Amino acid sequence: MRILGLLLFLVALFIGIGQNLAGMVNAPSIIIVFGGIVGMLWLGGGSIGGMFKAVFSSAVDDKAVRAAAADWKKARFCSLTAGLLGTLVGWLIMLRNMDDPAAIGPGMAIAVLTLMYALIIAFGICLPLQMGLARRTKMERDGSIVITASTAVLIFVLQAYVMYFSLLVTSPNK
């Protein structure tokens, strides 16, 4: 059922993207998010192999499943952190190129797509896997979901303001 859920999520995402798939792929954003998640998990002592083993194997003990659920929670926070850092990098590129409106686009792409990738990974992959593992071990409810979602909304609103301001400043005066 997990694989079916993941496939449904991806199909819905690709249908929503439609013919704009090429515009949704940005190599720097992908590197920032995936490299950031893996690097922060390794730095924090997370076991990436154990995370996937607990999800796809039923022959894992309760202690390993609890550790994997905790690591998926860490991955969710790492994803949002990488998304925030990528957004800041994109903003810096935009601000550096304020005198050349044509050069603002790449920075804006990094800012927007990095956050989009981070949100997809955090709430479309890490959170469902964490909740599934927690359900297997009957762990208590995790209250950090509301905090994580609130943080993501705050980042999105800040990003919208910065990009709107950047577009206002660089638009030609008529």
ChimeraX commands (.cxc) that place a marker at each C-alpha (Angstrom):
marker #1 position 0.00,0.00,0.00 radius 0.5
marker #1 position 2.92,2.36,0.68 radius 0.5
marker #1 position 4.22,2.02,-2.86 radius 0.5
marker #1 position 0.73,2.64,-4.25 radius 0.5
marker #1 position 0.43,5.75,-2.09 radius 0.5
marker #1 position 3.81,7.03,-3.30 radius 0.5
marker #1 position 2.86,6.38,-6.92 radius 0.5
marker #1 position -0.48,8.16,-6.50 radius 0.5
marker #1 position 1.30,11.13,-4.92 radius 0.5
marker #1 position 3.83,11.32,-7.77 radius 0.5
marker #1 position 1.19,10.89,-10.50 radius 0.5
marker #1 position -0.94,13.67,-8.98 radius 0.5
marker #1 position 2.14,15.90,-8.79 radius 0.5
marker #1 position 3.10,15.22,-12.42 radius 0.5
marker #1 position -0.47,15.80,-13.63 radius 0.5
marker #1 position -0.48,19.13,-11.79 radius 0.5
marker #1 position 2.85,20.09,-13.33 radius 0.5
marker #1 position 1.60,19.15,-16.78 radius 0.5
marker #1 position 3.80,20.24,-19.67 radius 0.5
marker #1 position 5.91,22.44,-17.40 radius 0.5
marker #1 position 8.12,19.57,-16.23 radius 0.5
marker #1 position 11.29,21.02,-17.78 radius 0.5
marker #1 position 10.76,24.25,-15.84 radius 0.5
marker #1 position 10.41,22.33,-12.58 radius 0.5
marker #1 position 13.86,20.76,-12.75 radius 0.5
marker #1 position 16.71,22.83,-11.36 radius 0.5
marker #1 position 20.02,21.08,-10.70 radius 0.5
marker #1 position 21.34,23.52,-8.03 radius 0.5
marker #1 position 18.09,23.19,-6.09 radius 0.5
marker #1 position 18.19,19.40,-6.26 radius 0.5
marker #1 position 21.79,19.35,-5.06 radius 0.5
marker #1 position 21.05,21.76,-2.21 radius 0.5
marker #1 position 18.05,19.77,-0.96 radius 0.5
marker #1 position 19.25,16.18,-1.38 radius 0.5
marker #1 position 22.85,16.95,-0.43 radius 0.5
marker #1 position 21.66,18.97,2.54 radius 0.5
marker #1 position 19.35,16.22,3.80 radius 0.5
marker #1 position 21.92,13.45,3.49 radius 0.5
marker #1 position 24.72,15.59,4.93 radius 0.5
marker #1 position 22.68,16.75,7.91 radius 0.5
marker #1 position 21.41,13.23,8.60 radius 0.5
marker #1 position 24.94,11.84,8.54 radius 0.5
marker #1 position 26.14,14.72,10.70 radius 0.5
marker #1 position 23.33,14.03,13.18 radius 0.5
marker #1 position 24.08,10.30,13.31 radius 0.5
marker #1 position 21.06,9.16,11.32 radius 0.5
marker #1 position 21.07,5.77,9.67 radius 0.5
marker #1 position 19.76,6.21,6.12 radius 0.5
marker #1 position 19.99,2.48,5.44 radius 0.5
marker #1 position 18.08,1.73,8.64 radius 0.5
marker #1 position 15.39,4.22,7.65 radius 0.5
marker #1 position 14.67,2.45,4.37 radius 0.5
marker #1 position 15.09,-1.03,5.87 radius 0.5
marker #1 position 12.43,-0.28,8.49 radius 0.5
marker #1 position 10.03,0.99,5.84 radius 0.5
marker #1 position 10.39,-1.84,3.33 radius 0.5
marker #1 position 11.04,-4.81,5.63 radius 0.5
marker #1 position 8.72,-6.39,8.16 radius 0.5
marker #1 position 11.57,-8.35,9.77 radius 0.5
marker #1 position 12.83,-5.39,11.80 radius 0.5
marker #1 position 12.67,-5.24,15.58 radius 0.5
marker #1 position 10.70,-2.60,17.47 radius 0.5
marker #1 position 13.81,-0.68,18.53 radius 0.5
marker #1 position 15.00,-0.31,14.93 radius 0.5
marker #1 position 11.55,0.85,13.81 radius 0.5
marker #1 position 11.48,3.50,16.55 radius 0.5
marker #1 position 14.96,4.67,15.55 radius 0.5
marker #1 position 13.90,4.82,11.90 radius 0.5
marker #1 position 10.78,6.85,12.79 radius 0.5
marker #1 position 13.00,9.29,14.68 radius 0.5
marker #1 position 15.36,9.49,11.70 radius 0.5
marker #1 position 12.44,10.18,9.31 radius 0.5
marker #1 position 11.44,13.00,11.66 radius 0.5
marker #1 position 15.02,14.32,11.50 radius 0.5
marker #1 position 14.91,14.02,7.71 radius 0.5
marker #1 position 11.73,16.13,7.64 radius 0.5
marker #1 position 13.42,18.90,9.60 radius 0.5
marker #1 position 16.61,18.54,7.53 radius 0.5
marker #1 position 14.54,18.87,4.37 radius 0.5
marker #1 position 12.94,22.10,5.51 radius 0.5
marker #1 position 16.30,23.43,6.69 radius 0.5
marker #1 position 17.87,22.66,3.30 radius 0.5
marker #1 position 14.88,24.31,1.61 radius 0.5
marker #1 position 15.29,27.43,3.73 radius 0.5
marker #1 position 19.02,27.59,3.02 radius 0.5
marker #1 position 18.39,27.14,-0.72 radius 0.5
marker #1 position 15.77,29.88,-0.59 radius 0.5
marker #1 position 18.29,32.20,1.07 radius 0.5
marker #1 position 20.88,31.34,-1.58 radius 0.5
marker #1 position 18.33,32.14,-4.30 radius 0.5
marker #1 position 17.45,35.44,-2.63 radius 0.5
marker #1 position 21.13,36.40,-2.40 radius 0.5
marker #1 position 21.59,35.65,-6.11 radius 0.5
marker #1 position 18.50,37.75,-6.88 radius 0.5
marker #1 position 19.67,40.68,-4.75 radius 0.5
marker #1 position 23.14,40.52,-6.27 radius 0.5
marker #1 position 21.62,40.87,-9.74 radius 0.5
marker #1 position 19.09,43.63,-9.04 radius 0.5
marker #1 position 20.66,45.89,-11.68 radius 0.5
marker #1 position 20.10,43.26,-14.40 radius 0.5
marker #1 position 16.46,42.07,-14.47 radius 0.5
marker #1 position 17.27,39.23,-16.88 radius 0.5
marker #1 position 19.72,37.74,-14.37 radius 0.5
marker #1 position 17.16,37.59,-11.55 radius 0.5
marker #1 position 15.42,34.51,-12.98 radius 0.5
marker #1 position 18.05,31.90,-12.04 radius 0.5
marker #1 position 18.11,33.10,-8.43 radius 0.5
marker #1 position 14.33,33.09,-8.28 radius 0.5
marker #1 position 14.26,29.56,-9.71 radius 0.5
marker #1 position 16.64,28.36,-7.00 radius 0.5
marker #1 position 14.64,30.12,-4.27 radius 0.5
marker #1 position 11.26,28.77,-5.35 radius 0.5
marker #1 position 12.21,25.28,-6.51 radius 0.5
marker #1 position 14.42,24.53,-3.52 radius 0.5
marker #1 position 11.52,25.26,-1.20 radius 0.5
marker #1 position 9.15,23.25,-3.40 radius 0.5
marker #1 position 11.46,20.22,-3.37 radius 0.5
marker #1 position 11.91,20.52,0.39 radius 0.5
marker #1 position 8.16,20.67,1.00 radius 0.5
marker #1 position 7.50,17.69,-1.26 radius 0.5
marker #1 position 10.12,15.62,0.52 radius 0.5
marker #1 position 9.18,16.77,4.03 radius 0.5
marker #1 position 5.40,16.43,3.77 radius 0.5
marker #1 position 5.02,14.02,0.86 radius 0.5
marker #1 position 7.65,11.45,1.81 radius 0.5
marker #1 position 9.22,11.89,5.27 radius 0.5
marker #1 position 6.03,12.64,7.22 radius 0.5
marker #1 position 3.96,9.73,5.84 radius 0.5
marker #1 position 6.84,7.29,6.37 radius 0.5
marker #1 position 7.43,8.58,9.90 radius 0.5
marker #1 position 3.73,8.25,10.72 radius 0.5
marker #1 position 3.56,4.75,9.27 radius 0.5
marker #1 position 6.52,3.59,11.35 radius 0.5
marker #1 position 5.13,5.27,14.47 radius 0.5
marker #1 position 1.82,3.49,13.91 radius 0.5
marker #1 position 3.63,0.14,13.68 radius 0.5
marker #1 position 5.16,0.63,17.11 radius 0.5
marker #1 position 2.17,2.45,18.62 radius 0.5
marker #1 position 4.34,5.46,19.44 radius 0.5
marker #1 position 2.68,8.52,20.93 radius 0.5
marker #1 position 1.52,11.30,18.60 radius 0.5
marker #1 position 4.13,13.72,17.36 radius 0.5
marker #1 position 3.24,17.35,18.02 radius 0.5
marker #1 position 6.06,18.66,15.84 radius 0.5
marker #1 position 3.94,18.32,12.70 radius 0.5
marker #1 position 2.09,21.57,13.42 radius 0.5
marker #1 position 5.36,23.37,14.16 radius 0.5
marker #1 position 6.92,22.05,10.95 radius 0.5
marker #1 position 3.90,23.08,8.87 radius 0.5
marker #1 position 3.82,26.53,10.47 radius 0.5
marker #1 position 7.50,27.00,9.72 radius 0.5
marker #1 position 6.96,25.99,6.10 radius 0.5
marker #1 position 4.09,28.45,5.70 radius 0.5
marker #1 position 6.19,31.23,7.23 radius 0.5
marker #1 position 9.06,30.50,4.84 radius 0.5
marker #1 position 6.64,30.51,1.90 radius 0.5
marker #1 position 5.12,33.88,2.90 radius 0.5
marker #1 position 8.56,35.44,3.36 radius 0.5
marker #1 position 9.62,34.09,0.00 radius 0.5
marker #1 position 6.55,35.56,-1.69 radius 0.5
marker #1 position 7.26,39.00,-0.17 radius 0.5
marker #1 position 10.91,38.99,-1.20 radius 0.5
marker #1 position 10.12,37.94,-4.76 radius 0.5
marker #1 position 7.30,40.47,-5.07 radius 0.5
marker #1 position 9.62,43.21,-3.81 radius 0.5
marker #1 position 12.35,42.10,-6.22 radius 0.5
marker #1 position 9.96,42.19,-9.15 radius 0.5
marker #1 position 8.71,45.66,-8.15 radius 0.5
marker #1 position 12.21,47.05,-7.85 radius 0.5
marker #1 position 13.39,45.64,-11.17 radius 0.5
marker #1 position 10.28,46.38,-13.23 radius 0.5
marker #1 position 10.74,49.22,-15.70 radius 0.5
marker #1 position 9.08,52.48,-14.67 radius 0.5
marker #1 position 6.44,53.66,-17.08 radius 0.5
marker link #1:1,2 radius 0.2
marker link #1:2,3 radius 0.2
marker link #1:3,4 radius 0.2
marker link #1:4,5 radius 0.2
marker link #1:5,6 radius 0.2
marker link #1:6,7 radius 0.2
marker link #1:7,8 radius 0.2
marker link #1:8,9 radius 0.2
marker link #1:9,10 radius 0.2
marker link #1:10,11 radius 0.2
marker link #1:11,12 radius 0.2
marker link #1:12,13 radius 0.2
marker link #1:13,14 radius 0.2
marker link #1:14,15 radius 0.2
marker link #1:15,16 radius 0.2
marker link #1:16,17 radius 0.2
marker link #1:17,18 radius 0.2
marker link #1:18,19 radius 0.2
marker link #1:19,20 radius 0.2
marker link #1:20,21 radius 0.2
marker link #1:21,22 radius 0.2
marker link #1:22,23 radius 0.2
marker link #1:23,24 radius 0.2
marker link #1:24,25 radius 0.2
marker link #1:25,26 radius 0.2
marker link #1:26,27 radius 0.2
marker link #1:27,28 radius 0.2
marker link #1:28,29 radius 0.2
marker link #1:29,30 radius 0.2
marker link #1:30,31 radius 0.2
marker link #1:31,32 radius 0.2
marker link #1:32,33 radius 0.2
marker link #1:33,34 radius 0.2
marker link #1:34,35 radius 0.2
marker link #1:35,36 radius 0.2
marker link #1:36,37 radius 0.2
marker link #1:37,38 radius 0.2
marker link #1:38,39 radius 0.2
marker link #1:39,40 radius 0.2
marker link #1:40,41 radius 0.2
marker link #1:41,42 radius 0.2
marker link #1:42,43 radius 0.2
marker link #1:43,44 radius 0.2
marker link #1:44,45 radius 0.2
marker link #1:45,46 radius 0.2
marker link #1:46,47 radius 0.2
marker link #1:47,48 radius 0.2
marker link #1:48,49 radius 0.2
marker link #1:49,50 radius 0.2
marker link #1:50,51 radius 0.2
marker link #1:51,52 radius 0.2
marker link #1:52,53 radius 0.2
marker link #1:53,54 radius 0.2
marker link #1:54,55 radius 0.2
marker link #1:55,56 radius 0.2
marker link #1:56,57 radius 0.2
marker link #1:57,58 radius 0.2
marker link #1:58,59 radius 0.2
marker link #1:59,60 radius 0.2
marker link #1:60,61 radius 0.2
marker link #1:61,62 radius 0.2
marker link #1:62,63 radius 0.2
marker link #1:63,64 radius 0.2
marker link #1:64,65 radius 0.2
marker link #1:65,66 radius 0.2
marker link #1:66,67 radius 0.2
marker link #1:67,68 radius 0.2
marker link #1:68,69 radius 0.2
marker link #1:69,70 radius 0.2
marker link #1:70,71 radius 0.2
marker link #1:71,72 radius 0.2
marker link #1:72,73 radius 0.2
marker link #1:73,74 radius 0.2
marker link #1:74,75 radius 0.2
marker link #1:75,76 radius 0.2
marker link #1:76,77 radius 0.2
marker link #1:77,78 radius 0.2
marker link #1:78,79 radius 0.2
marker link #1:79,80 radius 0.2
marker link #1:80,81 radius 0.2
marker link #1:81,82 radius 0.2
marker link #1:82,83 radius 0.2
marker link #1:83,84 radius 0.2
marker link #1:84,85 radius 0.2
marker link #1:85,86 radius 0.2
marker link #1:86,87 radius 0.2
marker link #1:87,88 radius 0.2
marker link #1:88,89 radius 0.2
marker link #1:89,90 radius 0.2
marker link #1:90,91 radius 0.2
marker link #1:91,92 radius 0.2
marker link #1:92,93 radius 0.2
marker link #1:93,94 radius 0.2
marker link #1:94,95 radius 0.2
marker link #1:95,96 radius 0.2
marker link #1:96,97 radius 0.2
marker link #1:97,98 radius 0.2
marker link #1:98,99 radius 0.2
marker link #1:99,100 radius 0.2
marker link #1:100,101 radius 0.2
marker link #1:101,102 radius 0.2
marker link #1:102,103 radius 0.2
marker link #1:103,104 radius 0.2
marker link #1:104,105 radius 0.2
marker link #1:105,106 radius 0.2
marker link #1:106,107 radius 0.2
marker link #1:107,108 radius 0.2
marker link #1:108,109 radius 0.2
marker link #1:109,110 radius 0.2
marker link #1:110,111 radius 0.2
marker link #1:111,112 radius 0.2
marker link #1:112,113 radius 0.2
marker link #1:113,114 radius 0.2
marker link #1:114,115 radius 0.2
marker link #1:115,116 radius 0.2
marker link #1:116,117 radius 0.2
marker link #1:117,118 radius 0.2
marker link #1:118,119 radius 0.2
marker link #1:119,120 radius 0.2
marker link #1:120,121 radius 0.2
marker link #1:121,122 radius 0.2
marker link #1:122,123 radius 0.2
marker link #1:123,124 radius 0.2
marker link #1:124,125 radius 0.2
marker link #1:125,126 radius 0.2
marker link #1:126,127 radius 0.2
marker link #1:127,128 radius 0.2
marker link #1:128,129 radius 0.2
marker link #1:129,130 radius 0.2
marker link #1:130,131 radius 0.2
marker link #1:131,132 radius 0.2
marker link #1:132,133 radius 0.2
marker link #1:133,134 radius 0.2
marker link #1:134,135 radius 0.2
marker link #1:135,136 radius 0.2
marker link #1:136,137 radius 0.2
marker link #1:137,138 radius 0.2
marker link #1:138,139 radius 0.2
marker link #1:139,140 radius 0.2
marker link #1:140,141 radius 0.2
marker link #1:141,142 radius 0.2
marker link #1:142,143 radius 0.2
marker link #1:143,144 radius 0.2
marker link #1:144,145 radius 0.2
marker link #1:145,146 radius 0.2
marker link #1:146,147 radius 0.2
marker link #1:147,148 radius 0.2
marker link #1:148,149 radius 0.2
marker link #1:149,150 radius 0.2
marker link #1:150,151 radius 0.2
marker link #1:151,152 radius 0.2
marker link #1:152,153 radius 0.2
marker link #1:153,154 radius 0.2
marker link #1:154,155 radius 0.2
marker link #1:155,156 radius 0.2
marker link #1:156,157 radius 0.2
marker link #1:157,158 radius 0.2
marker link #1:158,159 radius 0.2
marker link #1:159,160 radius 0.2
marker link #1:160,161 radius 0.2
marker link #1:161,162 radius 0.2
marker link #1:162,163 radius 0.2
marker link #1:163,164 radius 0.2
marker link #1:164,165 radius 0.2
marker link #1:165,166 radius 0.2
marker link #1:166,167 radius 0.2
marker link #1:167,168 radius 0.2
marker link #1:168,169 radius 0.2
marker link #1:169,170 radius 0.2
marker link #1:170,171 radius 0.2
marker link #1:171,172 radius 0.2
marker link #1:172,173 radius 0.2
marker link #1:173,174 radius 0.2
view
